[in-house]
Amino acid sequence: MQSEINYRNKHLDENKMTTTQKQDIFKEFGGSATNTGSVESQVALISHRISHISNHLKTNRKDFSSTRSLYKLVGQRKRLLKYLANKDVVQYRALIEKLGLRK
């Protein structure tokens, strides 16, 4: 029983995003590691989380709570991208191309 709990905790820790991974995303898209509020960095972080949950759902098709969280994240990213498109079209197009969202 104890080994099963340790396995679960270890497995959950492997799927967590580390602070350094987040800082790398913020550096690449937000300009600095502390610029966590920019729309570009938020969209990049949400996109990373969406890809992670999508990969999880490929193996766990009946995980409905993860499916719901995926839908919520997609909606949040859509709203942020809409805001950015209305605010600055050039930045919007650059971000879309950099993330490879639209084809």
C-alpha positions in Angstrom: 0.0 0.0 0.0 2.8 2.4 0.9 4.7 1.7 -2.2 1.6 2.4 -4.3 1.2 5.8 -2.6 4.9 6.6 -3.2 4.5 5.7 -6.9 1.5 7.9 -7.2 3.3 10.8 -5.6 6.3 10.3 -7.7 4.2 10.1 -10.8 2.4 13.4 -9.9 5.7 15.1 -9.3 7.0 14.1 -12.7 4.1 15.7 -14.4 4.4 19.0 -12.6 6.0 22.0 -14.3 9.0 23.2 -12.5 9.7 26.8 -11.6 12.7 26.8 -14.0 10.5 25.6 -16.9 8.0 28.4 -16.2 10.8 31.0 -16.0 12.2 29.7 -19.3 8.8 30.2 -20.9 8.5 33.7 -19.4 12.0 34.6 -20.6 11.2 33.5 -24.1 7.8 35.0 -24.5 7.6 37.7 -21.8 11.0 39.3 -22.1 12.2 38.4 -18.6 11.7 35.7 -16.0 9.7 38.0 -13.8 7.3 39.2 -16.5 4.6 36.8 -15.7 1.7 39.1 -16.5 2.2 39.7 -20.1 -0.4 38.3 -22.5 2.3 36.6 -24.6 3.8 34.7 -21.6 0.4 33.7 -20.3 -0.7 32.3 -23.7 2.6 30.4 -23.9 2.2 28.9 -20.5 -1.4 27.9 -21.2 -0.4 26.4 -24.5 2.2 24.3 -22.7 -0.4 23.1 -20.2 -2.8 22.3 -23.0 -0.3 20.2 -24.8 0.5 18.4 -21.6 -3.1 17.6 -20.8 -3.8 16.6 -24.4 -1.0 14.0 -24.2 -2.4 12.8 -20.9 -5.9 12.4 -22.5 -4.5 10.3 -25.3 -3.8 7.5 -22.8 -6.6 8.3 -20.3 -9.6 8.8 -22.5 -12.2 8.6 -19.7 -10.5 11.2 -17.5 -13.4 13.7 -17.6 -12.0 16.1 -15.0 -8.9 16.6 -17.2 -11.1 17.0 -20.2 -13.1 19.7 -18.5 -9.9 21.5 -17.5 -8.6 21.2 -21.1 -11.8 22.9 -22.3 -11.4 25.7 -19.7 -7.7 26.3 -20.7 -8.6 26.4 -24.4 -11.3 29.0 -23.7 -8.9 31.1 -21.5 -6.3 31.0 -24.3 -8.9 32.0 -26.9 -9.9 35.0 -24.8 -6.4 36.1 -24.3 -5.6 35.8 -28.0 -8.7 37.7 -28.9 -7.6 40.5 -26.5 -4.1 40.5 -28.0 -5.5 40.6 -31.6 -7.6 43.6 -30.7 -4.8 45.3 -28.9 -1.8 44.7 -31.3 -2.2 42.6 -34.4 1.5 42.5 -35.1 2.3 40.9 -31.7 -0.7 38.6 -32.2 0.6 37.3 -35.5 4.1 36.9 -34.2 2.9 34.9 -31.2 0.7 32.7 -33.3 3.6 31.9 -35.6 6.1 31.4 -32.7 3.8 29.0 -30.9 2.6 27.3 -34.1 -1.1 27.5 -33.2 -2.7 28.3 -36.6 -1.8 26.7 -39.9 
